[in-house]
Amino acid sequence: MAAPHRIVILGGGSAGWMTACLMAARWLGDDAARPVEITLVESPAIGIIGVGEGSTPQLKAFFDRLGITEAEWMPACDATYKLGIRFTGWSERAGYDSYFHPFPSAIDLHTEGAFAQACRLKRGGIEAPAHPDHWFLPTKLADAKLGPHPDERFPFEPSYGYHFDAHKLGAFLGDHARGRGVTHVEARIADVERAANGDIAALLCEEGRRIEGDLFIDSSGFAALLAEQTLGARYLPFAQNLFNDRAVVMPTPAAEAPPIATQATALSAGWAWSIPLTARTGNGYVYSSRHLSDDAAETELRCHLGMLDDPAGARFLKMKVGRLEDSWTANCLAVGLAQGFIEPLEATALHVVIATGEEFISAYEAGGFAAQHRAQFNARIARRYEGIRDYIVAHYRLNRRSGDYWREAARLDHLSDHLKAMMTAWFTGQDVNETIARLDIAGFYASTSWHCLFAGYGTFPDDAKLRAPTPAERIDAAKATDFHARCALNFAPHAEQLAALRVPPAPL
């Protein structure tokens, strides 16, 4: 198994330590002639941006791969479960002011076909129960505040992610990585030394220390000190179709019974998140500085939270939305914010970190620093970024709100061919599943996600233009509702499942 001899990671936080954990799990302790060394360098003077985050189900797979149980990490990171995202206010069409985007799983195969058929009928002008909230078990569980783990009688476990404190997650992963043999160095970088062939040779610390490496991981945040500033990797901004560039954040006390979903509520020039943790609730407003001043954004968020006269301070963040053209340049791999950032609407940041780390390990083992494998890796990661970006852009392009910001978003015309194809398929009555298969984009967002997005906004003909279904066309959503109600009897409350994580296991 080929592995780099000396790996140097610049920057900690969730992305840096997560990459360290992935590489340590794969390469440390290998019996190769040259043992692998992993060193993570971070400055104690530089903080992380994390404000309380959500994840996709890939984070569960990550912890499973490392052999870390939920009882080990979730209490340490104030974590709660997450079954999806509740979008509120993104459409002003009657009956579609809110919809839930679930993480679909095996149990939902029983109902997702009927949901897709209901959507196709309604797209064709036939009345059908096409609101996504009727059709998926995670929606039922989240609305009832039930946790994702069923009792032993139920054979299916829903897909789920987590909410967590980003600072505490980084600290937890750092402890795990150090326990696996990763060396942690606290130092400020004064310069980067280049080799004769243009590769990075070493990091030069302010106190004079020189840290050599064969492979360098750039986890230095938006600065992208190694990949962009040193090696000149080209940055591709997404500002033409994602113009939110600011966020203002404010915590509030924890809910007594934390919700099991992220809330994403449309406001005047962007959207507000609510992320429930066990110790607090993380809140923020992602907005466009071109449409709203910082002061106005803070005031609007305070009004949204009922904190207009609260003395608690707010924190502002600047967002650099886009990606590097190549995540892997020479002997440097960029991860996290140094690699790219798509606004946090679908909580994909750590999903991309995990995918990048895993795909890099496979590519390197296949061919080391060979140009062919590097090019193939960069193409795969670029496709993932573009697939995620298209889905995020669709949230804005398809919105059905009034107001200057939202009308401008609905007129976005700098769209990828893939997104144009998806919109064409939906609005012309084509088979959406066939389009997804033809474009080969299900690995980024599957059919259920696309149907929930289009249908959740009510992008159907006006009600007055719909005809009643024939008996052969009629679809009964009540069957799905009854099915989900019976399934939900096997799930305990979310609060009880969180409390169980804090109970030490009984001795064997």
N, C-alpha and C positions, 0 to 999 in steps of 0.2 A: 504494500500500500504506500504510494508516494505521498509525502507530506513535506511542507517547508520545514527547514531546520530551526530557524529563528523567526518567530512571528511577533511583531511589535504593533500594538493597538494604541492609537493616540486618541484619548478621550474615553470617559466612562459613561455614566448614565445607562439607561435601559439598553440602548443600541450597542454600545461598546461592550458591556458586560454580557449581554445576550450572545454576541458574536464570540466572545471569549469562551463562554460555556459550551457553545456548539462545537468549536474547534477543540476544546479540551476533551469533550466527550468522545470525539472522533479520533484525535491524534495523540493526546498525552498518554503515556504508558505504552505506546507502540514499541514493538521489538525491533524496529529498524536499526541499522548500524549507527545512524546519527539520531540521537533522541531529540524530540521536538521540545522547544522552549517557547513559551508564550509569556510576553511581558505587556502589561497594560500601563500606560503612562497617562496620568491626568493631573491637572493643576487643582489644588484645593481652593484656589481663588476664583475658579470659574464654575458657576453653578449650572444646573440643567434647567431646561424650559418646562419640564413636566408640571402639570397643574392638576393632576387627577385624570386618568385616562381610561378609555374603554378598549376592548380588543375584539377580534374575531375568534372563531373556534380554533384557529391555528395556534393560539397561545396555549390552549389545553394540550394539543398534540406536542408542543414544545416541552412542556413540563413532563408529560408522559415519557417522552424520549429521554429526558434526563433522569427519570426515575424519582421525581420530586412529587410528593402527594399534595393534594389541596390542603390537608391539615397542617402541612409544614409551611407552605408559603402564604396562603390566603390570610390567616390571622396576622401574620407579620407585615402584611402590606395593606391592611384595612380593606381587603377585597370583598366584593359581592359578586353574585352571579349575574349574567346578562343573557337574555334570550333573544334580544333584538333591539330595534330602535323604533320609538314612537314619534312619527313626524306629525306636527300639529301646525296648522295655519299656512301650509304651502299651497293650498287651493281654496278658493272662495266659492267653488261650486257647492250647492246644497247637497249635503250628505257625504261630502268628501273633505270635510275640514280636518280630518285626522285619519292616519292609517298606520299600521304596524308592519315593519319590515322584519320578518323572522329569520332566524338561521334555520333553513330547512334541513330535515333529517329523514331517516328511513320511515318513521311513522307517518310523515306527511306525504309519502308516495300514495297513500290511500285516498287523498283528497286533492292533490295538486293538479291532476288531470282534469277533474271536473271544474276546478277554478280556471284553468286555461281555456276550457271549452266555453265557460260562461263569459269570459273576456272576449273570445272570438265572436260569440253570438252578439254581444252588446256592441262590439266594434262594427258589426254588420247591420246595426239598426234594430236588433231584437232585444226586448226587455229580458234581462237576466241578472241574477244576484252576483255581480262582478266586483263587489268591494272585497279587498283582500282579507279583511278582518274576519270574514265568515269561515275561512278555509284552512287555518293552520293551528296545530296544537300549541306551539310556543306562544301564540297570541292569547289563547285561552289561559295558559298558565301564567303569563305575565300579568294579564288583567286581574287574575285571582290572587296574585302575589304568591304563587307556588314555586318552589325551587325545582331545579332541573333533574334531580335524582329521584327516580321512581322506587317504589318498594320492590321486593324480590319477585313478586307475582307478575310484574309487568316486564315484558321482554325487550322493550325499546327504551333507549335513553335519548332525549332530544339533543341536538347540537347546541352548544352554548359557548359563550365567551365570558369575560370577566370585566368588572370595573376595579381599579386599583389606584393606590397612591404611587405615582411614578418615581418619586424620590426613594420611597421605601422599597419598591421593586428593584431599582438599581442597586441599592445597598444589599438586598437579599441575594441577588445574582452575583454581586461582588464577593460576598462571603462564600457562596457555593463555588465560584471559580477559583478562589484562593485555596479552598479546601481540596480542589482537584489538581493543584500544582501551578496555577497561574501566578506569576510574580507581579506584584502591584508596586508601582513607583509613583510617588508624588513629586512632581517637578514641573516647572514652567519651561516651555520650549523657546529657545532663543533663535535657533536656525535649523535648517534642514540641509544635510549634506548629500550631494548628488554623486553618483558613480560616473565613471568615464562614459558608460553607455547611456547615460541619462536617467537610469533608475535611481530610486532613493537608496542611499547607503546607510544613513544613520540620522538619528535625532540628536541635536546638540542642546543640552539643558543649560539654563542660566548659570547654575553653579559649576559648570564645566564638565559635567558627565556626558559621555558619548554612548548612545544606545544603538548598537548595530542591529540590522535585521536582514532577512532575505525577503520576507513579505511584510508589508506595512498595511494596516487597516486604518483608514481615516474615519474616525468617529468624532471629529472636532466640531460638529454642529454646522450651522449655516456658513461659518468661516471657510470650511472645506480646505484647511491649511495645506494638506498634502496633495489631494487629488486635483483641486482647482488652482490654488495659488502656486503650488510648487511644480506640478506636472502639466498644468495648463489644460486640464480636462474642460471641454466645452459645456457651458451651462445653457439649458434650453428652458426659458421661462414659459409659464402657462397663462400669462396675464391676459392673452387675447380672449380666453374663454372662462377663466377663473379669476375674477378681479377682486376678491376679498384678500386683504393684505394686512389686517390688524385683528387683534383680539383684546378684549378687556375681561379680566377674570376676578371673581369674588367668591370666597367660600361661604357657606351657610351651615348651620348646625345639621348634624345627621338626622335623618328621618327615623322615627321610632321603629318603623317597619320599612326598610329600604326597598324601593321599587326594584324590579328585576329586569329593567330595560333602561336604556339611555333615552332621554327626552331631547328632541331637536325641534325647537319652536321658531317659526319664521317671525322676524321682526322687521323694522322698516327698511334696513339696508344690510340684511344678512340673517343670521339665525343664532339662537341661544341654545347652549347645551346645559343639561343637568345630569351629572354623573353621581349616583348615590354610592358613597363609601360607608363603612361601619363607623368611622370617626367623624365624618363631615360629609357635606354634599359639595361637589365641585361644580361651579357655575361659570359660564363665560359667554361672551357675545363675539362671534366672528363677523367682521363687517368690512366694508370697502371704505378706505379713507377718502376716496374720491367722492363718495356720496354722504359721508358723515364724519364730523370732527370727533376727536377723542373725547372731549367733554360731553358732547351730545350722546355718544355711544355709552359712556358711563351712566349718564342720567337715564337713558332708556333701559339699560340693564337693571339699574336700581329700581326703577318703576316696575319692571317685569318681575323682580324678586320681592317687591314690597319693602324695599330698603332705602327709600329716597332720603330719609333723614337719619339713617343708620351711620354711626361714626366709623364703621369698618372701612379700611382703605381698599382701593382697587389697584390691580397691577395690569400694565399694558405690555403687550407682546407684538413684535413685528414679524410678519411671516414672509418668507421667500418661497413662493410657490412655483415649482418647476422641478427639473431633474437634470442630472449630468447626462450628456449624450452617451457616455460609456461609464458604467459603474466600476469597471476594472481597467485601469490604465497602467501600463508597464508592470511594476511589481507592487502596485497599490490598489486595494479594494476599498471603495467608499461605502459606508453604511449609515443608516439613520439620516439625520438632517444634512450631513455632508454629501449624501448621495442624492437626496431629493426630498420634496415635501409636497403632498397633495393635501389640501385643507382637511381637517379632521372629521368631516361629515359622516364618513362610514368607518371611522376608527381603524384605518388600514396601515398605520405607521409601523407597528411592530410586526404585522403580517408581512410587510415587505422586507423588514430586517431578517426575519426567519427564512423567508424564501431566498433572499440573497445569500445568506450564510450557507444554507444547505446546497443551493445550486453551485456556489463557488467550490465547496468541498468536493462535490462530484466532478466538476470541471477540472479542478487542479489534479485530482487523483487520476483522471483520464489522460492528462497531458502536461502537467506542470505549467510552466509559463508559455507554452506553445501558443502562437498567434491564432491558430485555428480554433482551439478550444476557448480562448479568450473572446474571440469574435462571436462564437456561438452563444457563450454565456451572456455577453452584453446584449445580443439580440433578444434572448429570452427575457431578460430583466426589463429591457425597454418595452417589450410587448406587454408585460405585466403592468408597468407604470401607465402605459397608454390605455390599457383595458380598464384600469381603476379610474383613470382620469375621465374617460368617456362616461362611465356610470355616474360620477360626481357631476360632470357638466350637465348630464341629462336632468338632474334634479332642478337645475336652474332654468334650462331651456324649456322644460315642460311645465314650469310653475303656472298657476292660474290665480295670481294675486294682482292687485292694483298697486299703484305707486311707481315713481320714476325708476327706482332701483330694479324692481321686479319686472317692469315692462322692458327695460334695457336687457335684463337677463333673458327674457323670453324671445328677444330678437337676435340672440347670439347666432352668428352665421359662420364662425370659424370652427367648423365641426369636422371631425375625422370622417373618413369614408365609412368606417364601421358604425359610428353613431348615426350617420345619415341613413345607412341601410336598415338599422333597427327601427328608426322612426318611420321610414317608408313602409316597412313590413307591417308595423302596427296600424298606421293610419290608412293603409290601402287594403286591409283585410287579409294580408298574407299570413302564412304559417310562421309564427315567431320562433318556434322551436327549430324549424328547419333553417331559418336565417341564422340563429345562434350556432347551430352545427356547421353551417357552411362557412361562417366567419371564424370558427374555432375559438370562441371566446367564453365558453362555459366554464373554463378553469379560472376565470376572473370573477364573473358573476353568472350564476346559473339562471335557467328559465324562470324559476320562482321569483328571483330577485327582480328581473326585468318586468315580469307581469305585475308584481306588487307596485313597482314604481309607476308604470304607466296607469294602471288601474287605480292606484291610491290617490292620484290627482283628479280622477274622474275624466280622463281624456277619451270620452265617448261622445257620440252624437247627442244633441240636446234631447231632454226627456220627451218633449213634444213630438219629436221625430221617430221615437221608438214605437214599434208595434208589439203586440202581445205575442208570445211564443205559441206555436202549435203544440199539441200534446207530445209530439216526437222531439220537439226542441226544448221542452221544459226541463229545467235543472233545479233540484230541490236542495238548497243550502241547509235546510233544517236537518238533513241526514248527517251532514258534516258537523253541525253544532252538537247534535246528540252524541255522535262518535267522540268528539273532543271532551264533552262533559263526562262521559263514561271513563275515558282515559285519565282525565284529571283527578278522578277519585283515588288514583294510585300515587299521587304526589303530595308530599307534606309542604307546609308553608315555608316560604323562603327564609323567614327569620329563624325558624326551627333548624333548617339545614345549616345556616350560618353558625348558630349556637352549637350545633353538634361538632363543628370543626374545632372548637375550643376545648372539647372534652378529651382528656388523654385516653388512648386506647387501653382496654383492659389487658393485664399481663397474661401471657400465654400459660 
